[in-house]
Amino acid sequence: MRTITRSIKALIRSPLRASLLVGVLGVSIGLALIMITVNGAFAQRLDDIRASVGTDITVRPAGSFGGGVFSFGRRGNGPGGNVAATPTPAPSDSTSSTPPTITDSDLQGLTSIANVASITRVITAQYTGDTLKAGTIAPPTGQAGGNGGPTFRGGNGNFTPPIIVTGTDDPNTLGSLISSDTTISSGRTFTADDASKDVALIGQAIADANSLSVGSTFTLNNVDSDGNETGATTTLTVIGVYTTGTTFGDNAIALPIDTARAVFGRNTDVDQAIIKANSVDNVDQVANDVKNALGTDKADVTTAQSTFDSIASPLSDAKSSSQVGMIAALVASAIIILFSIGLVARQRIREIGILKAVGASNWNVVSQFGVETAAIAIGAALLGAIATFPLAQTVANGLVSDPTSATRGGGPVTNVTGGGGGGRFFVAAGGTAANRASSLLGSVNVAVSPSVFVYALAIAVGLALIASIVPAWYVGRVRPAEVLRHE
């Protein structure tokens, strides 16, 4: 108790010195605590993003293009224009080779692969009828011309994107097929009970352009297996309207896969399959097993790892920066307290000598300095912990960069200037990827919990133990006789 009393009195005798030590050390400890908190928030956000995008494995016929809204499964010969799904390989020995396909039987064989949670089949086609109108995209201000033509790479007027019809057996995958921001604005999506019913989920742009709502009907032209119109039509009932916030995303129609196959003359082949692994840790193994089962000449197998890497790159960099900052702050705190206590002990050699002369043991003197050091460290740690609450979120925001600010050719990837008339056309693929990355990255919400005080106490105790080395060294070297001789 005497030791504690002497320590408190020593601090009171030098309030300015004690305050300065607490302030300087508090800044370093506060920075360390902020970085610890921010690092934890970044790690949690990375886990959340990995859980959102990390388990998808996409399988497409070898050499095919894209998937989802911006891909086309077959060639359409109707009014919508001709769009080929896969490039036709060059003739070999004067005989055209058949593009590879993936069928239901191929996918059925994948269900036995370990760690496969689900397999979703998808087919896509371009709308070829003349009864539906697509939503149009107006050019930027000052870019429209007077001839009413599409502004695609230099034209004038509004651009009318194609209407894409997607058939799937799992409507829950529409977020990855169309846009991560897909939401049902009215009605509902289709379920397993609607597997072969003539029902449709349409985008908001199509609904607005055609005055359609839940319960309305529209027709699609039936085509045969070669993509030629048969003259028959299928009447579909709208059961839901979705929105993505973009005209491109809202210019699409989703159908149950059996319904889509009946309309577009598709039997058992698919344009892509989305395989979900049961765990992020098993994605690579499942992808390799799928490649081995189908063969690289038959299918292209990709995972969401590249998407995760692009989305999480800013967070990973920020997490690394916070780790470096945390280590630097802790090292600075240790150096500050060692230097400060060493300087104080050197200035108090006379006091140490007198204490030892009147019978105080080395342990008593070292304990006094230890209590003083602990009091300063705890005070600084509490100051740093209190500062963590208002500052951690600001530091996190400053460390994270926006993935949509990526540049191409020195400029932001937001539009491409066309030739000729100088019009601009929104880059659908790049813009969608950037928007998806931005929405998944989102903002890192730093929740500073009371546990930060536990970290602060642990840091304070650690610094106090480290700093006690200095007075112990000084006390052991001081000889009372020599100190008193110079008095």
URPE-V977479 format. One line per field, one symbol per residue. ss: DSSP state (~ for helix, > for strand, _ for the rest). psi: psi as a letter, one per 30 degrees, with the letter a starting at -180 (. if undefined). burial: 1 if it has 16 or more other C-alpha atoms within 10 Angstrom, else 0. A space follows every 50 residues. Layout:
ss=???
psi=???
burial=???
//
This chain:
ss=_~~~~~~~~~~~~_~~~~~~~~~~~~~~~~~~~~~~~~~~~~~~~~~~~~ ~~~__>>>>>>__>___~~~_______________>_____>__>_____ _>>~~~~~~~~~___>>>>>>>>>>>_________>>_____________ ________>>___>>>>>__~~~~~~~_____>>>>>____~~~____>> >>>~~~~~~~______>>>>>>>_____>>>>>>>>>>>>>>>___~~~~ _>>>>>~~~~~~~~____>>_>>>>>>__~~~~~~~~~~~~~~~____>> >>>_~~~~~~~~~~~~~~~~~~~~~~~~~~~~~~~~~~~~~~~~~~~_~~ ~~~~~~~____~~~~~~~~~~~~~~~~~~~~~~~~~~~~~~~~~~~~~~_ __~~~_>>__>>___>>______>>__~~~~~~~~~~~~~~_________ ~~~~~~~~~~~~~~~~~~~~~~~~~~~__~~~~~~__
psi=eeeeeeeeeeeefieeeeeeeeeeeeeeeeeeeeeeeeeeeeeeeeeeee feffgkkkklkkflkblbeglkelkkgafflkkkekkklkkkhgkklkkk lkleeeeeffffkkgjelkkkklllkkgagfkklkljkllkffkaffglk ijhfalakkjllkkkkklgjffffefedkfgkkjflblllaffgeglill klleeeeefghllkflllkkkklafggkkffllkkkkkflklkffkeeef hlkklkeeeeeeeghkdfllelkjkklfkefgeeeeeeeeeeeekffekk kllgeeeeeeefeeeeeeeeeeeeeeeeeeeeeeeeeeeeeeeeeefgee eeeeeeeggkleeeeeeeeeeeeeeeeeeeeeeeeefeeffeeeeeeffk lkffgklkgflkielkklacfglkkkjeeeeeeeeeeeeeeakjjjjjlf ffeeeeeeeeeeeeeeffeeeeeeeffkkeeeefeg.
burial=00100110001000000100111011111111111111111100110011 00111111111111111111111111110000011100000000000001 11100010010000110011111111111001111111100011100001 11111111111111111111101101111111110000110001101111 11111110000111000101111000111000000111111111011111 11111111111111110011111111110101110110011011000111 11111011011111110110111011101101111111011100100011 01111100000100111111111111111111111111100110111011 01110000000011010000111111010011111111011001010100 0110111011101101110111011001010010000
//
